[in-house]
């Protein structure tokens, strides 16, 4: 009887997943400037941080996604202060 080791992911899979997370954080951060910034902003920040931690080759997109996620939250806070409510509308 031969025992086999459990399947391990290929080395390129982790980097490819990290690259996908970097792109996703950029897109979600960009969309968050327009809609659902209370959800999309933090999601973009978390995805960007995870992709940087995993060693993405797309560091620029990850940093842009993180910056856009922070901008989403700043837009939310600014618009909430202008309306003096916990929600905002145009």
N, C-alpha and C positions, 0 to 999 in steps of 0.2 A: 504494500500500500504506500502510495507516494503522497506526502503532504505538500500542498502548494501554499504559497504565501497569498494573502489577500491581494486583490487587484489594487494597485496604486495608480493614481492619475499620472499621466505622462507629464514630463517636465514643462512642455509648452502650454499645457492646459491652464495652469495657474496664471501664467502671464497673459494668456488670451482672455481669461475671465477678468483679470485686473484691468486689461485694456477696455473690455466691454463696460465695466463699472465706471471707468473714467469718462467714457463717451456718454453713458447714461446719466451721470451726475451733471455733465455739461448741458444735456438736453433738458433734464428736469429743472435745473437752475434757470435756464432760459425760459421755459414755460411758466415757471413759478413767478416770474416778473409780471405775468398777465393774469393768471388764475391760480387759485388754491395755494398761495404762497405760504400759508401756515403749515401745510403738509409737505409741499414740494421742496421748500427751502431746507428744512432739516434733513430730508431724505437725500438731497443733493450733497449736503455736507458729509453725511455718513458714508455715502457711496464714494465720494472723493477721498476721504480719509482711508477707507478700506482699500481702495485701489492703490493709493500711495504706499500703504503698509505692505501690500502684496508685491510691490515692485513693478508697477506698470511702466511700459515703454512710452506711454502718452502722458507724461507728467504735466505738460502744458494744459491739456484738456482737464486733467484732474484739478489742477490749481484754478482754472477758470470755473469749473463746476463748483468748487468750494467758495470762490469769490461771489459767484452768482447766487449761491445758497444764502450767503451772508447778506447780500444785497436784497434778496427776497424778504428776509426778516426785517431789514431796515425799512424797506418800502411799507411793509405791514405796520410796523410801529409808527412810522411817519403818518400814514393815512389814518390810523386809529387815533393818533393825537389830534389830527385835524378835525375828525368827526366827534371826538370826545366820547367814543363808545368802544366796545370790545370787537365790533365788526366794522367794516368799511364798505362803501359803495361809491361809484362814480357819480 
